[in-house]
Amino acid sequence: MSELALPVVEFAPDRWGNPAHATGLSPATKEALDALGVRPRSVAVAPEDVVLPGPAVPASARTALEAAVGAAYVSDEEMDRLRHTRGWSTPDILRMRAGDVADAPDLVVRPGSHDEVVRVLQVCSEAGVAVVPYSGGTSVVGGLAPEREGFAGVVALDLARLDAPVALDPVSRTATLQAGMRGLRAEELLQAEGFTLGHFPQSYEGASLGGYAAARSAGQSSAGYGRFDEMVVGLVLATPRGTLELGTAPKSASGPDLRQLVLGSEGVLGVITSLTVRVRPVPRERVFEGWRFPSFGAGLEAVRRLAQDGPLPTVLRLSDEAETAINLADPSGGPAPGEGGCLAITGYEGDPEDVAVRRGRATAVLQACGGEPLGLESGEAWRRGRFHGPYQRDPLLDAGAFVETLETVTFWSNVPRLKAAVTEAVQGALGEQGTPAIVLCHVSHVYETGASLYFTIACAQADDPLAQWAPAKAAANAAIRAAGAAISHHHGVGTDHRAPYAEEIGPLGVEVLRAVKATLDPAGILNPGVLVAR
C-alpha cells in the first residue's frame, strides 16, 4: 500500500452565499418572481453588528479542552462562533440575516488527530457540554442546531485540521482520507494520482468527506458512481466511550454491517475521523448533452427505461416543465424560450470506446421515448452551472423572494402520485396565506426500482417568512409520508425531519437508535435532539 505523499492544494473553502461567487438572477427568474409579487425586503443585519453572549462553557472544561488540543485551537471569538452557527437552509440564513444567533456555539474547538477528538468528547461528556460535529457546515435540515437545554454549554467541533490523505491502494482502488477533508481537495489529490471519487453533490464546493458520510450524501453523478454510502468500505468513529474501527473487507457476512449504522447517523453516535473509500480511474472522456421531452411523463418513461434496462449514463436528470422554463442555475441550459417541454441531462464518463457505445445505445432509447437532442452546448451549460444554485440564495432573499428546497425518494410506480401530492400540499399551504407559489421539480437520482424527486419552492416573502414557511414544510412532510415515500433521499434528517423520520421507522426503530446512542454516548452530548428526540 503506497502512501499519498501529495502537496497541499490551496483552494477557496467557500460556503454558500459567499460574495465572491454571487450570481445575478436570470431574466426568466426575475419574470417569474415579478409574477409572484416579489418585492425587495429589509436589508440583512451585518455580521459585525451582531452581539453574542459570553461563552457559557465552565472554565474547568475549557481548561481541559485546551489541554486536549492546545489553547490556540480553542476559540471564543465572535466571528468564529458566528461562522459555526447553524447550516445553510433558507430558515437558517433568514435567522442569521435577522441577527438571531440563539444557536451560536460557546466555543469552537479544532482537534488535530483522532485521539484528540476522543479526548474532547470525553471532556465534554464529563462536563455535560453538548458537541456539534462540524466540517463543511452545509446542512439544510437543521443538523447543526442541537437542543441546548440541560447542557453546560455547546462546543462546535471543527474537523478542518483533520485534512490529511492517509493512504492509497491502487491495486484495490481504495483511498483512506481524514474526514475533515473537503470534497474539492479530495478530488484534486486523487486526480493527481490518476483516480477520482466521482462524488459531486451541489454542496461540493463546501462539504467534507465526513459530512458526506454522516448524511448519506448522493452526488450528481450517482447513476454512474453510486451514492457516497456505497463508496465507503471502512471508517473510524470517535465516541465518548472510545474508538470504533469498521471495515476489514469490502463486504462481509460477519453479522450486521455496523458501517451502515454509522453512515447517516448525523453525528449523534460519534464523530467520523477517517474514511476508506472506493476510487476509480479518472475518466479519459466526458460528454454531457441535453434532451427535450414534450412532457414530464414522456421524460420519466425514458429515464426509467435507462435506469432499469440500460445503458445507464453517468449523469441522468430530468426537470419538469416549470423548472425547465425558469432554470434557476443556468438559463442557457435548456430549450429555447417558448419551446416548452422538459429538459433532461445525460452525461457519460469513461474510456472513449465505452462512452461512445453507451451514448449510442442511450440515444436510441431517448429518441424512442420522444426525446429531441439539444446537443452538447446545453449539457455543458448544465455542467458548468451545476454548483451555482446555492450562491443565488442571498440574491433571491435580497430581492424579497422566499426560495427553499426539499427532496424525497420513492418507487417508480409512485413517482407521479408523489410529485402531485407534494406540489399540491405546498401550494395549498402557501396559498391559504395569500402567497401564490411556484413549485419546480426534477428527478435527481435514479435506481432500478425508483427515483428521487427534488423540489424547489419559490414565493414572495411575508412579513414573517419563517412563520410563512413552517406550515408549508409541515404540509410537504405530511404529503411525503402519506404517499409512502422516504422523508429524505440525501439531505438527511437533522431536526427538520425528526418527527416524520420517527414515523417512518416506527417506535421500535426509534428505540433501537436510542439504545445505540446510550451505549456510545451515555451522557447524550453528541448533537442532542438531531435525528432522534431526546
C-alpha positions as semicolon CSV with decimal commas, in nm:
position;residue;x (nm);y (nm);z (nm)
1;M;0,000;0,000;0,000
2;S;0,161;0,326;-0,108
3;E;0,139;0,646;0,093
4;L;-0,033;0,951;-0,054
5;A;0,255;1,198;-0,038
6;L;0,096;1,486;-0,228
7;P;0,137;1,862;-0,189
8;V;-0,134;2,055;-0,010
9;V;-0,358;2,214;-0,270
10;E;-0,483;2,561;-0,188
11;F;-0,848;2,624;-0,263
12;A;-1,116;2,863;-0,150
13;P;-1,310;2,697;0,137
14;D;-1,627;2,866;0,020
15;R;-1,965;2,829;0,184
16;W;-2,296;2,905;0,023
17;G;-2,367;3,273;-0,013
18;N;-2,001;3,369;-0,046
19;P;-1,995;3,715;-0,212
20;A;-1,705;3,604;-0,432
21;H;-1,942;3,361;-0,601
22;A;-2,255;3,576;-0,611
23;T;-2,454;3,529;-0,931
24;G;-2,718;3,752;-1,082
25;L;-3,075;3,643;-1,139
26;S;-3,168;3,544;-1,493
27;P;-3,440;3,730;-1,685
28;A;-3,663;3,420;-1,665
29;T;-3,618;3,408;-1,287
30;K;-3,688;3,781;-1,248
31;E;-4,000;3,747;-1,462
32;A;-4,127;3,457;-1,251
33;L;-4,060;3,643;-0,927
34;D;-4,239;3,951;-1,058
35;A;-4,542;3,739;-1,142
36;L;-4,543;3,617;-0,781
37;G;-4,548;3,973;-0,649
38;V;-4,194;3,957;-0,511
39;R;-4,063;4,291;-0,389
40;P;-3,735;4,381;-0,210
41;R;-3,737;4,330;0,167
42;S;-3,531;4,471;0,453
43;V;-3,152;4,459;0,436
44;A;-2,977;4,186;0,634
45;V;-2,803;4,267;0,961
46;A;-2,427;4,295;0,912
47;P;-2,231;4,020;1,093
48;E;-2,015;4,276;1,271
49;D;-2,329;4,431;1,424
50;V;-2,440;4,108;1,590
51;V;-2,369;4,084;1,963
52;L;-2,314;3,738;2,108
53;P;-2,349;3,646;2,475
54;G;-2,034;3,539;2,654
55;P;-1,936;3,172;2,624
56;A;-2,114;2,952;2,881
57;V;-1,874;2,656;2,895
58;P;-1,738;2,613;3,250
59;A;-1,382;2,735;3,299
60;S;-1,265;2,391;3,413
61;A;-1,399;2,232;3,094
62;R;-1,233;2,496;2,879
63;T;-0,902;2,434;3,054
64;A;-0,936;2,061;2,989
65;L;-1,021;2,124;2,622
66;E;-0,715;2,348;2,584
67;A;-0,503;2,074;2,737
68;A;-0,650;1,825;2,490
69;V;-0,595;2,018;2,165
70;G;-0,381;2,320;2,255
71;A;-0,502;2,664;2,363
72;A;-0,455;2,801;2,011
73;Y;-0,724;2,563;1,887
74;V;-0,998;2,661;2,132
75;S;-1,171;2,981;2,023
76;D;-1,445;3,201;2,163
77;E;-1,401;3,480;1,907
78;E;-1,740;3,615;1,799
79;M;-1,685;3,584;1,422
80;D;-1,559;3,230;1,470
81;R;-1,869;3,140;1,667
82;L;-2,094;3,311;1,411
83;R;-1,938;3,112;1,124
84;H;-2,023;2,792;1,308
85;T;-2,385;2,882;1,374
86;R;-2,646;2,661;1,205
87;G;-2,630;2,545;0,844
88;W;-2,747;2,675;0,509
89;S;-3,119;2,613;0,477
90;T;-3,327;2,919;0,394
91;P;-3,467;2,933;0,750
92;D;-3,110;2,913;0,886
93;I;-2,999;3,200;0,664
94;L;-3,307;3,410;0,741
95;R;-3,241;3,379;1,113
96;M;-2,882;3,487;1,064
97;R;-2,983;3,777;0,840
98;A;-3,220;3,891;1,116
99;G;-2,940;3,878;1,373
100;D;-3,078;3,573;1,556
101;V;-2,775;3,389;1,697
102;A;-2,950;3,183;1,962
103;D;-2,786;2,866;1,828
104;A;-2,430;3,001;1,829
105;P;-2,178;2,766;1,994
106;D;-1,994;2,886;2,302
107;L;-1,658;2,759;2,181
108;V;-1,506;2,636;1,856
109;V;-1,262;2,351;1,914
110;R;-1,029;2,226;1,639
111;P;-0,866;1,890;1,720
112;G;-0,570;1,778;1,514
113;S;-0,594;1,400;1,544
114;H;-0,833;1,114;1,612
115;D;-0,704;1,079;1,968
116;E;-0,766;1,448;2,030
117;V;-1,125;1,408;1,908
118;V;-1,178;1,120;2,153
119;R;-1,033;1,327;2,437
120;V;-1,255;1,628;2,353
121;L;-1,562;1,404;2,359
122;Q;-1,458;1,260;2,695
123;V;-1,404;1,606;2,844
124;C;-1,740;1,730;2,718
125;S;-1,917;1,415;2,836
126;E;-1,776;1,457;3,186
127;A;-1,865;1,830;3,192
128;G;-2,212;1,794;3,037
129;V;-2,122;2,011;2,736
130;A;-2,303;1,942;2,408
131;V;-2,090;1,881;2,098
132;V;-2,184;1,967;1,738
133;P;-1,956;1,788;1,487
134;Y;-1,875;2,042;1,215
135;S;-1,684;2,030;0,889
136;G;-1,836;2,188;0,578
137;G;-2,137;2,337;0,757
138;T;-2,371;2,280;0,460
139;S;-2,660;2,109;0,641
140;V;-3,001;2,222;0,515
141;V;-3,219;2,026;0,760
142;G;-3,124;2,170;1,100
143;G;-2,836;1,929;1,152
144;L;-2,620;2,196;1,319
145;A;-2,878;2,335;1,562
146;P;-2,895;2,092;1,855
147;E;-3,102;2,138;2,168
148;R;-2,913;2,330;2,438
149;E;-3,140;2,282;2,738
150;G;-2,983;2,080;3,016
151;F;-2,623;2,128;2,898
152;A;-2,346;2,342;3,044
153;G;-2,266;2,486;2,702
154;V;-2,222;2,395;2,336
155;V;-1,895;2,325;2,152
156;A;-1,863;2,327;1,773
157;L;-1,611;2,051;1,696
158;D;-1,449;2,172;1,375
159;L;-1,262;1,894;1,190
160;A;-1,081;2,128;0,949
161;R;-0,738;2,017;1,080
162;L;-0,819;1,653;1,002
163;D;-0,748;1,719;0,636
164;A;-0,473;1,472;0,550
165;P;-0,456;1,193;0,293
166;V;-0,356;0,872;0,471
167;A;-0,303;0,601;0,211
168;L;-0,379;0,497;-0,145
169;D;-0,414;0,134;-0,252
170;P;-0,409;0,147;-0,635
171;V;-0,449;-0,231;-0,665
172;S;-0,768;-0,243;-0,456
173;R;-0,862;0,107;-0,577
174;T;-0,926;0,246;-0,231
175;A;-0,808;0,562;-0,059
176;T;-0,802;0,641;0,313
177;L;-0,861;1,009;0,386
178;Q;-0,926;1,208;0,701
179;A;-1,290;1,309;0,741
180;G;-1,237;1,685;0,765
181;M;-1,110;1,700;0,407
182;R;-1,333;1,897;0,171
183;G;-1,462;1,714;-0,132
184;L;-1,289;1,958;-0,365
185;R;-0,948;1,895;-0,208
186;A;-1,001;1,519;-0,206
187;E;-1,074;1,526;-0,578
188;E;-0,765;1,735;-0,651
189;L;-0,540;1,500;-0,452
190;L;-0,686;1,185;-0,604
191;Q;-0,675;1,314;-0,960
192;A;-0,306;1,389;-0,917
193;E;-0,267;1,012;-0,869
194;G;-0,494;0,923;-1,162
195;F;-0,809;0,849;-0,960
196;T;-1,142;1,012;-0,885
197;L;-1,402;0,971;-0,614
198;G;-1,671;1,078;-0,858
199;H;-1,885;1,237;-0,587
200;F;-2,020;1,577;-0,687
201;P;-2,317;1,696;-0,479
202;Q;-2,441;2,052;-0,519
203;S;-2,259;2,130;-0,192
204;Y;-1,932;2,006;-0,347
205;E;-1,751;2,339;-0,309
206;G;-1,810;2,344;0,068
207;A;-1,891;1,999;0,206
208;S;-1,648;1,749;0,358
209;L;-1,600;1,373;0,335
210;G;-1,720;1,325;0,693
211;G;-2,032;1,524;0,615
212;Y;-2,093;1,315;0,304
213;A;-2,085;1,001;0,518
214;A;-2,282;1,137;0,813
215;A;-2,572;1,245;0,590
216;R;-2,559;0,966;0,326
217;S;-2,486;1,217;0,052
218;A;-2,574;1,148;-0,312
219;G;-2,375;1,326;-0,583
220;Q;-2,499;1,441;-0,921
221;S;-2,306;1,156;-1,088
222;S;-2,469;0,891;-0,872
223;A;-2,607;0,700;-1,172
224;G;-2,250;0,612;-1,265
225;Y;-2,055;0,627;-0,940
226;G;-2,321;0,548;-0,680
227;R;-2,413;0,725;-0,359
228;F;-2,141;0,810;-0,108
229;D;-2,253;0,538;0,134
230;E;-2,188;0,288;-0,146
231;M;-1,831;0,420;-0,180
232;V;-1,739;0,378;0,188
233;V;-1,566;0,048;0,268
234;G;-1,421;0,146;0,607
235;L;-1,434;0,419;0,870
236;V;-1,305;0,517;1,213
237;L;-1,551;0,661;1,466
238;A;-1,454;0,856;1,779
239;T;-1,703;0,832;2,066
240;P;-1,705;0,938;2,432
241;R;-1,654;0,567;2,511
242;G;-1,356;0,524;2,280
243;T;-1,288;0,421;1,921
244;L;-1,488;0,209;1,678
245;E;-1,296;0,086;1,370
246;L;-1,512;-0,068;1,099
247;G;-1,444;-0,226;0,760
248;T;-1,194;-0,510;0,727
249;A;-1,318;-0,616;0,382
250;P;-1,541;-0,480;0,102
251;K;-1,837;-0,699;0,210
252;S;-1,886;-0,938;0,495
253;A;-2,129;-1,191;0,644
254;S;-1,981;-1,136;0,991
255;G;-2,308;-1,022;1,142
256;P;-2,486;-0,690;1,076
257;D;-2,269;-0,433;0,898
258;L;-2,208;-0,162;1,158
259;R;-2,070;0,067;0,888
260;Q;-2,427;0,114;0,772
261;L;-2,532;0,210;1,124
262;V;-2,275;0,489;1,136
263;L;-2,342;0,613;0,782
264;G;-2,632;0,857;0,800
265;S;-2,610;0,889;1,180
266;E;-2,552;1,268;1,155
267;G;-2,302;1,291;1,440
268;V;-2,532;1,160;1,714
269;L;-2,339;0,835;1,767
270;G;-1,985;0,966;1,731
271;V;-1,750;1,165;1,511
272;I;-1,616;1,006;1,192
273;T;-1,244;1,091;1,178
274;S;-1,131;0,896;0,870
275;L;-1,279;0,702;0,582
276;T;-1,160;0,438;0,339
277;V;-1,344;0,490;0,011
278;R;-1,360;0,323;-0,328
279;V;-1,198;0,524;-0,605
280;R;-1,194;0,483;-0,983
281;P;-0,957;0,586;-1,261
282;V;-1,001;0,939;-1,390
283;P;-1,225;0,913;-1,698
284;R;-1,048;0,980;-2,026
285;E;-1,359;1,130;-2,180
286;R;-1,661;1,323;-2,053
287;V;-1,963;1,408;-2,268
288;F;-2,269;1,597;-2,141
289;E;-2,572;1,670;-2,356
290;G;-2,929;1,796;-2,325
291;W;-3,256;1,645;-2,442
292;R;-3,603;1,792;-2,473
293;F;-3,913;1,588;-2,399
294;P;-4,268;1,705;-2,476
295;S;-4,385;1,630;-2,121
296;F;-4,259;1,519;-1,782
297;G;-4,439;1,187;-1,827
298;A;-4,256;1,115;-2,151
299;G;-3,922;1,207;-1,998
300;L;-3,997;0,996;-1,691
301;E;-4,059;0,692;-1,908
302;A;-3,723;0,748;-2,080
303;V;-3,515;0,782;-1,763
304;R;-3,692;0,482;-1,607
305;R;-3,610;0,265;-1,909
306;L;-3,245;0,367;-1,893
307;A;-3,230;0,305;-1,518
308;Q;-3,390;-0,039;-1,545
309;D;-3,273;-0,177;-1,878
310;G;-2,968;0,035;-1,956
311;P;-2,745;0,162;-2,074
312;L;-2,711;0,385;-1,771
313;P;-2,538;0,723;-1,822
314;T;-2,307;0,855;-1,550
315;V;-2,541;1,154;-1,501
316;L;-2,915;1,129;-1,563
317;R;-3,157;1,407;-1,463
318;L;-3,499;1,528;-1,574
319;S;-3,658;1,867;-1,500
320;D;-4,032;1,923;-1,517
321;E;-4,193;2,191;-1,734
322;A;-4,180;2,465;-1,469
323;E;-3,816;2,408;-1,375
324;T;-3,716;2,389;-1,741
325;A;-3,882;2,724;-1,811
326;I;-3,712;2,905;-1,520
327;N;-3,388;2,708;-1,481
328;L;-3,255;2,879;-1,170
329;A;-2,898;2,759;-1,207
330;D;-2,824;2,840;-1,572
331;P;-3,088;2,969;-1,815
332;S;-2,877;2,872;-2,115
333;G;-2,904;2,505;-2,029
334;G;-3,246;2,410;-2,169
335;P;-3,487;2,450;-2,457
336;A;-3,520;2,794;-2,612
337;P;-3,780;3,029;-2,459
338;G;-4,128;2,946;-2,579
339;E;-4,045;2,590;-2,679
340;G;-4,180;2,439;-2,356
341;G;-4,127;2,077;-2,270
342;C;-3,886;1,926;-2,021
343;L;-3,508;1,927;-2,010
344;A;-3,315;1,607;-1,948
345;I;-2,940;1,595;-1,894
346;T;-2,731;1,292;-1,977
347;G;-2,361;1,267;-1,902
348;Y;-2,116;0,992;-1,995
349;E;-1,771;0,939;-1,841
350;G;-1,514;0,669;-1,904
351;D;-1,295;0,537;-2,183
352;P;-1,384;0,683;-2,525
353;E;-1,496;0,345;-2,658
354;D;-1,726;0,282;-2,362
355;V;-1,867;0,637;-2,377
356;A;-1,942;0,600;-2,748
357;V;-2,122;0,267;-2,703
358;R;-2,331;0,374;-2,403
359;R;-2,416;0,709;-2,556
360;G;-2,522;0,549;-2,884
361;R;-2,747;0,293;-2,717
362;A;-2,894;0,551;-2,476
363;T;-2,967;0,785;-2,767
364;A;-3,181;0,518;-2,928
365;V;-3,384;0,477;-2,607
366;L;-3,427;0,851;-2,556
367;Q;-3,543;0,904;-2,914
368;A;-3,782;0,609;-2,895
369;C;-3,946;0,779;-2,594
370;G;-3,995;1,107;-2,782
371;G;-3,673;1,282;-2,687
372;E;-3,527;1,552;-2,909
373;P;-3,148;1,605;-2,883
374;L;-3,042;1,959;-2,787
375;G;-2,672;1,898;-2,839
376;L;-2,361;1,931;-2,628
377;E;-2,396;2,303;-2,557
378;S;-2,696;2,260;-2,326
379;G;-2,528;1,970;-2,147
380;E;-2,209;2,168;-2,096
381;A;-2,410;2,469;-1,974
382;W;-2,562;2,248;-1,705
383;R;-2,222;2,102;-1,612
384;R;-2,067;2,448;-1,578
385;G;-2,355;2,582;-1,370
386;R;-2,435;2,280;-1,155
387;F;-2,279;2,419;-0,837
388;H;-2,414;2,773;-0,881
389;G;-2,765;2,730;-0,739
390;P;-2,677;2,773;-0,369
391;Y;-2,498;3,100;-0,436
392;Q;-2,823;3,250;-0,563
393;R;-2,991;3,219;-0,228
394;D;-2,873;3,554;-0,093
395;P;-2,962;3,746;-0,414
396;L;-3,307;3,584;-0,406
397;L;-3,359;3,680;-0,043
398;D;-3,241;4,035;-0,120
399;A;-3,498;4,051;-0,399
400;G;-3,772;3,961;-0,149
401;A;-3,821;3,602;-0,262
402;F;-3,851;3,302;-0,036
403;V;-3,687;3,003;-0,205
404;E;-3,635;2,667;-0,039
405;T;-3,573;2,308;-0,148
406;L;-3,675;1,965;-0,028
407;E;-3,636;1,614;-0,164
408;T;-3,767;1,261;-0,127
409;V;-3,745;0,920;-0,292
410;T;-3,993;0,651;-0,386
411;F;-4,057;0,357;-0,621
412;W;-4,116;0,425;-0,991
413;S;-4,486;0,338;-0,979
414;N;-4,538;0,601;-0,708
415;V;-4,342;0,890;-0,865
416;P;-4,635;1,069;-1,041
417;R;-4,855;1,045;-0,733
418;L;-4,578;1,170;-0,504
419;K;-4,491;1,465;-0,729
420;A;-4,855;1,577;-0,747
421;A;-4,912;1,533;-0,373
422;V;-4,611;1,741;-0,265
423;T;-4,681;2,013;-0,522
424;E;-5,046;2,045;-0,417
425;A;-4,963;2,038;-0,046
426;V;-4,703;2,316;-0,065
427;Q;-4,904;2,537;-0,299
428;G;-5,215;2,486;-0,085
429;A;-5,040;2,572;0,242
430;L;-4,883;2,889;0,099
431;G;-5,197;2,980;-0,094
432;E;-5,401;2,978;0,228
433;Q;-5,173;3,258;0,348
434;G;-5,240;3,457;0,032
435;T;-4,898;3,374;-0,110
436;P;-4,903;3,209;-0,454
437;A;-4,602;2,983;-0,509
438;I;-4,423;2,811;-0,793
439;V;-4,312;2,454;-0,726
440;L;-4,034;2,325;-0,951
441;C;-3,930;1,960;-0,960
442;H;-3,667;1,736;-1,111
443;V;-3,565;1,372;-1,097
444;S;-3,221;1,397;-0,938
445;H;-3,114;1,033;-0,886
446;V;-3,232;0,708;-1,041
447;Y;-3,227;0,340;-0,946
448;E;-3,367;0,022;-1,097
449;T;-3,663;0,036;-0,861
450;G;-3,724;0,408;-0,812
451;A;-3,609;0,768;-0,820
452;S;-3,553;1,077;-0,609
453;L;-3,762;1,390;-0,663
454;Y;-3,607;1,727;-0,578
455;F;-3,842;2,024;-0,531
456;T;-3,767;2,398;-0,535
457;I;-4,037;2,627;-0,396
458;A;-4,047;3,000;-0,464
459;C;-4,286;3,270;-0,343
460;A;-4,286;3,628;-0,214
461;Q;-4,162;3,671;0,141
462;A;-4,425;3,754;0,401
463;D;-4,355;3,986;0,694
464;D;-4,256;3,676;0,894
465;P;-4,109;3,434;0,637
466;L;-4,026;3,170;0,899
467;A;-4,389;3,153;1,012
468;Q;-4,488;3,156;0,645
469;W;-4,274;2,853;0,560
470;A;-4,347;2,638;0,866
471;P;-4,696;2,519;0,760
472;A;-4,579;2,463;0,401
473;K;-4,289;2,247;0,520
474;A;-4,521;2,056;0,752
475;A;-4,765;2,001;0,466
476;A;-4,485;1,872;0,241
477;N;-4,364;1,633;0,513
478;A;-4,718;1,505;0,565
479;A;-4,771;1,458;0,191
480;I;-4,446;1,262;0,157
481;R;-4,537;1,031;0,443
482;A;-4,897;0,988;0,321
483;A;-4,763;0,890;-0,022
484;G;-4,543;0,623;0,139
485;A;-4,215;0,786;0,036
486;A;-3,897;0,839;0,240
487;I;-3,869;1,172;0,419
488;S;-3,522;1,231;0,271
489;H;-3,304;1,089;-0,004
490;H;-2,981;1,281;0,058
491;H;-3,037;1,595;0,268
492;G;-3,071;1,392;0,587
493;V;-3,292;1,420;0,895
494;G;-3,148;1,688;1,126
495;T;-3,418;1,845;1,340
496;D;-3,643;1,943;1,049
497;H;-3,733;1,582;0,960
498;R;-3,703;1,425;1,304
499;A;-4,078;1,372;1,361
500;P;-4,160;1,225;1,017
501;Y;-3,844;1,010;1,036
502;A;-3,971;0,867;1,364
503;E;-4,299;0,783;1,188
504;E;-4,106;0,625;0,902
505;I;-3,905;0,384;1,119
506;G;-4,170;0,338;1,389
507;P;-4,145;0,343;1,771
508;L;-3,934;0,028;1,787
509;G;-3,687;0,170;1,533
510;V;-3,653;0,487;1,741
511;E;-3,594;0,274;2,050
512;V;-3,315;0,086;1,871
513;L;-3,138;0,412;1,777
514;R;-3,172;0,548;2,130
515;A;-3,024;0,227;2,271
516;V;-2,722;0,251;2,041
517;K;-2,675;0,618;2,128
518;A;-2,697;0,539;2,501
519;T;-2,419;0,283;2,458
520;L;-2,180;0,505;2,260
521;D;-2,279;0,841;2,413
522;P;-2,414;0,778;2,764
523;A;-2,432;1,148;2,855
524;G;-2,615;1,230;2,532
525;I;-2,381;1,518;2,441
526;L;-2,348;1,446;2,067
527;N;-2,582;1,661;1,855
528;P;-2,866;1,635;2,109
529;G;-3,211;1,638;1,951
530;V;-3,078;1,576;1,600
531;L;-3,207;1,261;1,423
532;V;-3,399;1,135;1,729
533;A;-3,579;1,328;2,003
534;R;-3,418;1,331;2,346
